[in-house]
Amino acid sequence: MKTRVAMMFGGKTVEHEVSVISGIQALMAMDTEKYEVIPVYMTKDNEMYTGSDVGDIKAYRDIPGLLKKSQRVIMVNEGGRVQLVQYPHKTFGGMKPVDIDIAFPVVHGTNVEDGALQGYLKTIGVPFVGPDVTSSAISMDKFITKAVLKEAGVPVLDAKVYTMADYEDVEATADDIEKTFGYPVIIKPVNLGSSVGIGVAKTRDELVDAIDDAFRYAARVMAEHAISKLREINCSVLGDENEALASECEEPLTSGEILSYEDKYVNGGGKKGGAKGAPGSKGAGMANLSRKIPADLTPEKREEIRELAIKSFKALGCCGVSRIDFMIDEEEDKLYFNEINPIPGSLSFYLWEPVGVPYKELLDRMIQLAMKRARLEDSLTFTFDTNILKTANLG
C-alpha cells in the first residue's frame, strides 16, 4: 500500500511564488510507485486547496481561475487519522475525506517556514517532513541562529538587531549602526529568506534607504559588517541532529555585491553553470541560478565547509534537507557562517545529484527521516496521570 503524502506549498509569505515552484518540482520528482502524492496549494491567506490542476505549474498563471476549479479543504484529525476534508462541508455530492499519512511542506519564509506551519501540523497530529517547530523558528531568525551557533563554536559575524521602536528615529538608528559597524554595512530583515529586503550600504544615504527597505518586510532588522572581498559558498545537509551528511559545494554567481532575489529566481534561467537536469528554464527556482558546481575550492577548504555545515545543521536541531550559506572573507582568508535555509529553494536537489543522490532518492530519504522522528515521538510520554482536577477549587 502506498504512503499518502500531502505536498504543501505556497502560503502567506513574500516567498509564495518561489514555494509554488519548489513544491511542484518536488511533486514531479516523487517516486509514484511508493507514494501517492496529493498537491495542496496554500493561498496567500493560508487557505488550502486541492484539485486536478493544483500540481500544474501553468495553472498558476491564473490563480483566481485555478481556485474556482479547485476544492478548498481543511485538515481534521478523525479517530487518530488526519484527513483532508472539504470546506465548507456538503452533506450530499461533496468531496470524500482523504486520509493522509504524512505532510511534506515545501515552503519558504515567514508564516510557513518559521515554525508556524510546523506547529499547526504538530497540533493536528500529522507527521511532517523537515525541521520541527523549534529548529524552524530558530533557523528562520538570523540573530538567534547566530547566538546558537556562536555558542556551538561556529564562526559568525557580530550583528545587532533593531526594532520598530528604533525605526521611529531612523537617523538615530543610522548613527548607532555607523558607530557600531562603520561602512560597508549590510542591513537585512531578521526572519526572511530569498534575499528579500537585504541591502549593502557604503554611505549614509544608502544606509537610510536600506533601513527603510528592510522595515518594509519585517518588524525586526539586523545590521552586520559587510565583507568587501566576498565569496559565497553554499552546502546542503541531509539528516537529523543525530546523523547527517553534506552535499557538494556551490558558488553562486551574483550580478552585484550580494545575491539578490533576481539572481536567484529571475535572471538565472538557461545560463551556463546551471544544474544539469534542472526542471524548466526561467522561473525554475534555485535550480536555475547561475553557479559553479562544484565550487572552485581546495580539497581542504571544501571539507572544512562541509564539516562546518554538518556541525551547524546538528547544532540547530534540523531535520530533512537544509542549505547552509557561508561567506569567505578573501582579504583575511576567514570562513563565516552566513545563514541557514531550513527548507531551501528547490530543496537543493542540484547539490545532491553531483554526489550520487538523485532527486527521487533525496525526497524518499526526507520522508523516511520524518517517519523516524514520528516513531520516536510516539515512544515518548506526553501525559502525566494526576488527580489534581478532582481536588481543584478556585474559590
Secondary structure by P-SEA (a helix, b strand, c coil): cbbbbbccccccccaaaaaaaaaaaaaaaccccccbbbbbbbccccccccccccccccccccaaaaaaabbbbbbbbcccccccccccccccccccbbbbcbbbbbccccccccaaaaaaaaaaccccccccaaaaaaaacaaaaaaaaaaacccccccccccccccccaaaaaaaaaacccccbbbbcccccccccccccccaaaaaaaaaaaaacccbbbbcccccbbbbbbbbbbcccccccccbbbbbbbccccccccccccccccccccccccccccccccccccccccccccaaaaaaaaaaaaaaaaaaccccbbbbbbbbccccbbbbbccccccccccaaaaaaaacccaaaaaaaaaaaaaaaaaaaaacccbbbbccccccccc
